[in-house]
């Protein structure tokens, strides 16, 4: 079975010469049935939302700190941290609450270090951010060499924020954001907007992004002295450069997240850059998803959710975890990127043919598309749910010219 596609928009089988209308197949596939219908247009991330379009990043930081989650979880910790500061001598220029605003601004700006975020805050275009965060007024500086201070008055210096993080505890600060604040915000959305969240959580997109650093995850040995220096990066990894990972090679981490159809992240992990993205997703679905998300989602036999991935997640481990979560995976086994290397690889998979055991006349190509020897594709999808909630997906096809019926269940 070849993937030859004549100009008339019909697929032709090179062995039999029979044809099948691609338009008819597409029309059949667009009958979503018990699957959710994807929203059209771009994903409405925060920066694309009309109600947030005129807000600066600093103003969004203030909105985040006025939520019930921040008040309940972070404020008591900052109060305790503030109470533990020394009381002798002049009062500090910034409170722990103000310094945590700078930390949150750094996180929301997507910057690795506060020095990068401070460039935005102290720049010509950072006036509204400074006013929103309360960093627009001069502070009484305490210490020696006051005349050599050249940083913009009002904006905390890098050393000031670093001292705050050391008082807080670097690992403790990261753990609070990742293990307390983030899960609590997601849970709050499900509790306050149950119907909307139930609807948008039926489609979840997973993808990974590289977070690269100029620091090293390797030990370094001085060739002259033999001294071994420890890695300058904590918890990171290394990925060598290949033809297919441009921009994702080097030292650092990777962020893997699952987002709803409106761009809200439900689960996310930061792992070493060299970890398997598929393995990370499978672990998240069996751990964080099962613990934090599943209790809020009630999918029935009449409603199935879909988790979408790119070809990097097409392995059996991810697909099995998706079915266990009660969802149906939507993932190309072969990349369909526009670069010529991917196109050539897709064309090769068009031509692959595998006979299906016990079903003479039926074959599958490299894209896992099933078609009979007469050109009839198997496109009828059926879904059911086990008592455990696990989703089971099946594809059916019928050929009236001698190949008969075929039914294949995912995992067979």
C-alpha positions, 0 to 999 in steps of 0.5 A: 500500500503506497501513499501516492496522492493523485492531484484529484484528491483521491488516494490510489492503491498502487497494487489494485488501482482502486481509489477512495475519496480523501474528502469523504474520509475527512468528513467522516473523521470530523464527526467528533461524536463523544470526543470534544470539538477543538476550539478554533483560533489561537490559544488565549494565553494571558498575554492574548486575553482582551481583559489583560492586554493593557496590564503590565507584568508588574500589575499582573504580579499584584493580581496574583498576590491578591488571590486567596491562594497567595493570601492563604499559603504565602502570606503567613510564610512571609510574615514569619520570615519578616518576624525573624529578621534582626530588630537592631539598628535601622529598619531594612529598606524592603520588607520580605513581602516586597522582596517576594514581589521581585521574586515573583516578577522574575518567575512571571517574566520567565527569567532565570535570574533576578538580574535579568528581571531587574533590567526590565524593572529598572529600564525606561519602560518599567515605570508602570511596573515599578509603580505597581510593585511600589518600587518607584520611591527612593529607599533609605539605604543602610550600610557603608559606601552609600555614595557608590550605590548607582542602582535605580532608587526604589528597585531592589538590588540583586544582592538584596534579593539574593539575601532574601532568598537565602533567608527564605531558603532557595530550595524551600522557595522553589518547593512552595511555588511548585508543590503548594502554590501551583497545585492550589491555584489549579484546584481553586479553578476547579472549585470556583469554575467547575463547569468551565474547567470540566469543559476545557479540561477535555482537551489537554495539550502536552509539550516540552520546552528547554531552559538553557543555562550558561552554567555547567552540569559537569564536574571539571578537572584542572589538567595541571593540578588535578583538582576536580571542581563541582558542577556550577549548576544544581539539578540540571542536565546536558543534551548533546547537539544533533541534527534534530534538536537545534535550540534544545542542546546544551546544559539546563533543564526542560519544562514539560506541561499539560495545558487546557484548551484555554492555556491553563497549565494543569500539571508541569514538571522541570527535569534535567534536560537529558531526561526523556520527555515521554517518560516525564509525561507518563510519570506526571499522569500516574502521579500528579494527574492522578492525585490532583486532577482526576478527583475534579474530572468526571468523564463518563461513557458519553464523554471522552477527553483527548490528550494531544502530543507531538511525535516525541511522545508517541511511545507505548508508555505515554499512550498507556498512561493516557488511557489509564487517566481515562483519556484518548491520545492524539499523537502522530507517530511521525513528525509532520514538521515543515522542514525537509528532513521531516517531510522526507521521513513522512514520505518514507512512512507513507510507503511502509506496509505491515500486514496485520496478523489474522486479517488477510488483505488489511495492512497498516502504513508507517503512520499507523493508518489501516487500509485494505488491499482495495483502498478502503480505510478503517476510520470508524472509531469506537470508545468504551470505559472500563470500571476503573475509568480507563479509556479503551479506543478501537478502530473499525473498518469494512471492505465489501470487496473481499477483505471483510471486517477489521477491528483493532483495539489500542495496545493490540 
